[in-house]
Amino acid sequence: MSHPYTQRMAKLRDWLTQHHLDALIVPHEDEYLGEYIPAHNERLQWLTGFTGSAG
């Protein structure tokens, strides 16, 4: 069974290839640059499934 983030990453890789890009920066902070990020700002976790602190 594939996870939703596996599909998201595949779509992102396809998009990067189509646009001739090598990378995309995914911010790991909220608009206030707080230490603790609200769930609705967890972009890195949503995209990749990564839940660590050194993203």
C-alpha positions, 0 to 999 in steps of 0.5 A: 500500500502506498502512502499519500506522500509517496504519490505527492513526491512522484508528482513533484518529481514529474513537475520538476522534470517538466520545468527543468528544475533540480530542486524545490525549497520546502520551508519548515517554519510558520509565518512567525518563525516559531519553534513549534510549528502548528499542524497546518504549517507542516508542509514538509511532513505533508509532502514527504512524511518526514516528522523529524526536526532536522528537515 
